[in-house]
Amino acid sequence: MVEGKTSYEPSNLKDGSIDPWCVKQGSSQKNTFTFEYTEPITLDYVHILNGFAKGDLYRKNNRIASLNLIVDKQFHSKIDFPDTIEHEVYLASSIKGKEFQFEIDEVYKGEKYNDTCISEFSLNSNYVDPSVYYDIYCSHLFKNFKSIAFDDKKGNYITLLPDGKLIVSRPPGQMDVFNEGKGTWKIVEEYGKKYLKIDYKLKVVINGNDDLTSNESRLYQEIEEESFEYSLETDNQCSYLGEFKKVIIVEDFSSGFSKDGNQLIIYRK
């Protein structure tokens, strides 16, 4: 299926990305896709990322409810799928063959479109790149939030704001001294993987009084510039994001911040 400049080809079924294979539903001829091998293999189970597995597009488009499995031109069995994004189905018994054709039998109807989609499909494998899981399960975290806070492991507190800006602070070395800065953040993609990119300048106040005979406070300012990235790889529970080993969602906004370099704390609106 082609829409504008976007092509939803069968090759998308196993390209390791969120891009799906989609077909128009409703024709008299059932749609199929096929896996072919030069030597016989033994098929035990299939693994699917069903539908257009990204945000609300999953519910808006049709998803697979059942497939007919045809092995070497002979009908083998009907495979049923629940209406969930990811699932694996073990066959009642293993079967050998060179050609495995899957025919769309039934679908779960989309709320808006009549396109039937599958994001990823594999035989005898349930591995999905963790960077793909971000698009499926976690991209909503960076939408409709009041602020996102974390410790950058250098002793700085960073707070992301919805407009792509951030504020950064460091606990003072002495009373009435403030270390504050500003910067920007964005989601970037490199080689098919997504990262949280951070850039900021931090004004650091330093006590420069090394004269032990004087009570005069001599304070100096330095500007620290930082630029780094955090991987957004995750799992299908969105329980972590790269270096952030725990994702915490706080529905009731609080200005408090508990220091923990392994946590990403998201304050919702």
N, C-alpha and C positions, 0 to 999 in steps of 0.2 A: 504494500500500500504506500502511495506517495501523496503527501499533502504539502503543497508549496515547494519549498526546497528541502523538506525533510522526507527521508525514505525509511520506511519501517520494514526492512528486509529480513528474510529468514536467518541470515547470518548474525543478526542481533541476538538470536537465541543463545549463543555461546561466545559472545565477544567480551565478557567480563565487565560490562557496563550496564547502566540503568536503561539504556535505549532499548525499547521493546520491538518485537515483531508484532505487527498488527494487520488484520484483514477486515474487510467489510463483511458484516454478517447479513445473512438473508438470501444468498443465492441458492439455487437448487443443488448445486454441486458443493459437497462438503470440502472444507479447506484442510490441507494436510501439510505436514513437514516430515522429513526423512533423515535418518542417520544411516550412512552406508560405510562398510568396512571391507578391506581387501581380504581379511581372514575372519572366520567365525569368532564371535565373542559370546560370553555368557552374560545375559542380562538378569540382574537380581532386583534392581529397584530404579526408580526415576526420581529426580529432584527438580522442583519447579519454584521459580519466583513468578507468581501468577500475576496476570493483568498488567496494567501500566503502573508499576510499583513505585510510585512517587507521589506522596501527599494525597490530596483529594482526587487525583487522576485515577487512582485505583478504583474508587467507587463510581466515578463518572463513566468509565468504560466497561465493556463486558469482560468477565473473567471466565476461565475454563472451569466447568463443572465436571465434565467427563471427556475422556479421549478413548477412541478405539485403537488398540494396538494390533498392527498387522506385521507379521514377521515373515520375511521371504515370500511375500505375496499371499500369505495365508492368515486369516483372522485368528488372533490369539485370545484376546480378552478385552473387556471394558475396564478402564481405570477411572475411578471416581476421586475427585478432589474436594476438600472442604473450601469454604469461601474465606481463605486466609492467604496472606501474601506469600508465605514460604511453607512448603510442605514436601515430604518425601513419601512415596508409596512403594512398599515391597510387593513384588508379585507373589501369587500363591505358590508358585514354583519357578525355579530358574529355567531360562530357555536360551538355546543357542541359535545364532543366526548371523547373517551378513547385512541384512537390510531390515531396519526397524522403522516402520511408517506409523505416524500418529495422526489420526483423523479426529477433528473436532466434532464431538457428538452433541454435547449440551453445554450451555453457558449460563453464568449468572448475569442477569441483565444490568447494564450500566444505567446510572441515574440520569445521564445527559446524552451520551453518545452510543451508537450501535456498532462501534468498532470492537473487535475481540483481540485482546493483546496477551502476550506472554513476554516477560522481561528476560528470563533466563531459563534454560531447560538442559538437563544433563542426564546421562545414563551412568549408574553406578558411582556417582560422585555427588557430594553435598557441599563442596567447597565453594564459597563465594568470597571474593576479595573484600577485606574489611572496609576499603574505601568506598565500595558500592553500598555497603550498609548505611553509610552516612546519608546518602541521598534517599534511601528508602525509609529509614527509621528516625533519623536525627535532624534533618534539615529544618524541621519546624522549631527547633530550639532557638534559632536565631531570628525568629519572627515573633512580633507582638510581645516583646519583653520590655520591662522597665529598666533593668540593668543586669549585667553579667559581671561577676567579680571572681578574681582568683589571685593567688600569690605567684609571681613569676620565678620563684625559686632563687631570686637574688635579693630577697628581702623587701621587694616592692609590692604594693597592693595596686592591682590594675582593675579598673571598672570600665566596661564597655557600655556605650550609650547607643540608642537605636539609630542615631543619625550618622553612624560611622565614625564618631569621635570617641576618645577615651580620656580618662583622667588617671593619673598615676601618683602615688604618694609613698613615702618611706618614713617609718617611725623616726621621730627626731632623736638626735644624740643628746639634746639637753632641752630643758623646759623653754617654752615660747619660741622654739625654732621649728620652722615648717619646711619640709621637703616636698615640693609639689611640682607636677608637670602635666603636659597635655600631649595628645597624639591622635593617631587614626588607626582604624582596624578595618579589615575586609577579608572575605573568603576568596582565596585564589586557587586555581587548579594548575597543577604541573604534572605532566606525564600520566594523566588520568586519575591522579589523587588530589584530594582537597586539603587545604591548609588554612588555618587562621593566621593571618599575617598582622603583626603588631609593629608599629613605629611610634616612638615617643621621644620627647626631650624632658629631662627631669632636672629641676633646679635643686641642687644640694647645698645646704648651708653647713660650713665646717668651722669648728672652733679652732682658731689659729693662735690662741694665746699660749705660748710656751715660756713666757717670762714668769717664773715662780715668785718673783718679788712684787708683782703687780696684780691687782684685783680687776683690772680693766679687761673687759670681754672683747676679744678681737674676732669677729666673724667674717668669713670669706664665702663667696658663692662660686660654685662650679656647675657647669651644664653637662649632664651626661646624656648622650644620644644612643638609643638602642633600636635595633631592628632585628626581628627574629620571627620564626614560624612555629606553629604547633600543628602536628598532624591531626586530622579529623577522622582517622580510622576508628572503627567501633565494632560492636557486635549487634546481633539482631534484637537485643534488649535495650540498646542505647545506654548501657550501664557505665560505659567509659567513653572518652574521646581522646585517643592518642595518649599523651602524657598525663592527662587528667584521669586518674583512676576511679573517680566517682563523680557522677553528675547529680547535682541536687537542685530540685525545682521548688522554689518558695512562692506560694500563691499570694500570701499576704506580705507586702513589701515591708522590709525592715532595713534601717540604715546600718545595723550592726554587721560586722564581718568577722568571722572566725578564721584565724590564720591556719591554713593547711595547704601546702604546696601541691597536694594531689587532688584537690577538689575544684570543680567548676560550679559556681553557685549562680543559678538563674532566678532573678526576681521578676515575676510576671506582673503585668498590668492589672 
